[in-house]
Amino acid sequence: MRASFAWLALLCSACLASQDSSNDSRGHASSGDPNATNPLVKFKVVPDVIRKVPQGVVNVNYGNGTAVCMGNTISPQDTSNKPTVSFEAQDASPPYTLVMVDPDAPSASKPIYRSWLHWVVVNAPSSDRFGEGEEAVQYNGPAPPKGSGQHRYVFLIMAQNGKNISKSEVSYSDRRSFNFERFLKNNSLPQPLAANFFFSENPGTSSAKKSG
């Protein structure tokens, strides 16, 4: 089965149809852009995190019927545990790298920590065996500050094209201000093969400095 945005739109139509219309306030793109209706463009994952829309889709499943569907909303409580991840590899060669980031830390209106790093897995042996890859940065579930609005949580997969990456070289003690493009350059990785994202929010009055 070939992953595509048309296929994902069909798969996720039910969950997207049920989403709060407040997401629309975050989304806008030039009417002249041929990708304007693509959620990655509409909600500015392109260009806030990546340069262009990848061909593939990252399948992310948190269990109990909770899946990431290109901009759906999921509560922090439902994403506290590490998800299962896969994608349609197409013509890319393993192993693979997986990165998860929040470009809206500490808030979308003032993202001074863009991007907050949530997860890095390297050397995944195939497109459906990320659990067997090396966790260079431990999974850290979404924990947006109270009252900071909606945060985008973005999953990206890159091909390592037959080369292993040293886990120690991609470990980060500070998750703040992670530069995705610099990460690609430093590790000789190409642009992402696949992407997906969801929104999450912690309603209430801001009372903490914790981000991500």
C-alpha positions in Angstrom: 0.0 0.0 0.0 1.5 3.3 -1.1 1.2 6.2 1.4 -0.1 9.4 -0.1 -1.8 12.5 1.1 -5.0 11.5 -0.8 -5.0 8.1 1.0 -4.4 9.8 4.4 -7.2 12.2 3.8 -9.6 9.3 3.2 -8.3 7.4 6.2 -8.5 10.3 8.6 -11.6 12.1 7.2 -13.7 11.1 10.2 -11.3 12.3 12.9 -10.5 15.5 11.0 -14.2 16.3 10.5 -14.7 16.2 14.2 -11.9 18.6 15.1 -12.5 22.0 16.7 -12.7 24.7 14.1 -10.2 26.7 16.2 -7.4 25.0 14.3 -8.5 27.0 11.3 -7.1 30.2 12.9 -3.6 28.8 12.7 -3.9 27.8 9.0 -3.2 30.0 6.0 -1.3 29.8 2.8 -1.1 31.8 -0.5 -4.0 31.1 -2.8 -1.5 30.8 -5.6 0.4 28.0 -3.9 -0.5 24.6 -5.5 0.0 23.0 -2.1 -2.1 25.5 -0.3 -4.7 22.8 0.8 -2.0 20.5 2.1 -2.2 20.5 5.9 1.6 20.8 6.2 1.4 24.0 4.2 -1.9 25.3 5.6 -0.6 25.0 9.1 2.9 26.2 8.3 4.9 23.1 9.1 6.3 24.2 5.8 8.3 26.4 6.2 8.5 26.6 10.0 10.2 23.2 10.3 10.8 21.8 6.8 11.4 23.3 3.4 9.0 21.4 1.3 6.2 18.8 1.4 7.5 15.2 1.6 6.0 12.6 -0.6 5.1 10.2 2.2 3.2 10.1 5.4 4.4 8.9 8.8 1.9 6.5 10.4 1.8 7.3 14.1 -0.4 5.3 16.5 -0.7 5.9 20.2 -3.0 3.0 20.8 -6.6 3.0 22.1 -7.8 4.3 18.8 -5.6 7.4 18.9 -3.7 8.1 15.7 -2.0 11.2 14.2 -4.0 12.5 11.2 -2.4 15.5 9.6 -3.5 18.2 12.0 -6.0 16.5 14.3 -6.1 17.4 18.0 -4.9 14.9 20.6 -4.7 15.6 24.3 -1.3 15.5 26.1 -2.7 12.7 28.3 -3.2 10.5 25.2 0.3 11.0 24.0 2.3 10.4 27.1 3.5 7.0 26.0 5.8 6.3 23.0 3.8 5.6 19.9 4.3 3.0 17.2 5.7 4.5 13.9 5.9 3.3 10.3 5.8 4.6 6.8 5.7 3.4 3.2 9.4 3.3 2.2 9.0 3.6 -1.5 12.5 3.7 -3.1 14.5 4.8 -0.1 17.1 2.6 1.4 17.3 1.8 5.2 18.2 2.5 7.8 16.0 5.4 8.8 16.0 8.3 11.2 12.9 9.6 13.0 12.6 13.0 14.6 9.7 14.6 16.6 9.7 18.3 17.3 7.4 21.1 18.6 8.0 24.3 16.7 5.6 26.2 19.0 7.6 26.3 22.2 6.9 27.9 24.6 3.9 29.2 22.5 2.9 29.7 18.9 2.8 33.4 19.4 6.3 33.5 20.9 8.2 30.4 19.7 11.6 31.5 21.2 12.6 27.8 21.7 11.7 26.7 18.2 12.0 23.8 17.9 11.6 21.8 21.1 13.1 18.3 20.5 10.8 15.4 21.7 12.3 12.3 20.1 15.1 11.0 17.9 15.5 7.4 16.7 18.3 6.4 14.4 19.3 3.3 12.5 15.8 1.9 12.3 16.3 -1.3 10.2 13.1 -1.0 8.1 10.1 1.3 7.5 8.0 -0.6 10.1 10.6 -1.4 12.8 11.4 1.9 14.4 11.0 0.1 17.8 14.3 -1.7 16.9 16.1 1.5 16.1 18.4 3.3 18.6 16.8 5.9 20.7 19.3 8.7 20.6 16.9 11.1 22.4 14.4 9.5 24.7 10.7 10.1 23.9 9.3 13.0 25.8 5.5 13.3 25.4 3.8 16.7 24.8 3.6 19.0 27.8 2.6 22.4 26.5 2.5 25.1 29.2 -1.0 26.0 30.5 -2.6 28.7 28.4 0.0 28.7 25.7 -2.5 27.7 23.0 -2.2 24.9 20.5 1.2 23.4 19.7 2.1 21.5 16.6 3.9 18.2 17.1 5.7 17.1 13.9 7.1 13.7 13.0 9.7 13.4 10.2 11.5 10.4 8.7 14.7 10.5 6.7 16.6 7.8 4.8 20.2 7.2 6.0 20.8 5.5 2.6 22.7 2.5 3.9 24.8 4.3 6.5 24.6 4.0 10.3 24.6 7.1 12.5 26.4 7.0 15.8 23.9 7.4 18.6 26.3 9.5 20.7 26.6 12.0 17.9 22.9 12.9 17.8 22.2 12.9 21.6 21.1 16.3 22.9 21.2 17.3 26.6 19.2 20.5 25.9 16.0 20.0 23.9 15.5 23.7 23.3 16.1 25.5 20.1 16.7 22.3 18.0 17.5 23.3 14.4 16.2 20.6 12.1 18.0 21.8 9.0 21.3 21.9 10.9 20.6 18.4 12.1 20.2 17.2 8.5 23.4 18.9 7.4 25.5 17.7 10.4 24.4 14.1 9.8 24.5 14.1 6.0 20.8 13.4 5.8 18.5 14.3 2.9 15.2 16.1 3.2 12.4 14.1 4.8 10.7 11.2 3.0 7.6 11.4 5.2 5.9 13.7 7.7 2.8 13.9 9.9 1.7 16.2 12.8 -1.0 16.8 15.4 -2.1 19.7 17.6 -2.1 19.5 21.4 -3.0 22.0 24.1 -3.1 22.5 27.8 -6.0 24.8 28.5 -6.0 27.1 31.5 -4.1 30.1 32.8 -0.4 30.2 32.3 1.4 29.3 35.5 4.6 27.4 34.5 7.6 28.0 32.3 7.9 24.3 31.2 7.8 24.1 27.4 7.3 21.4 24.8 
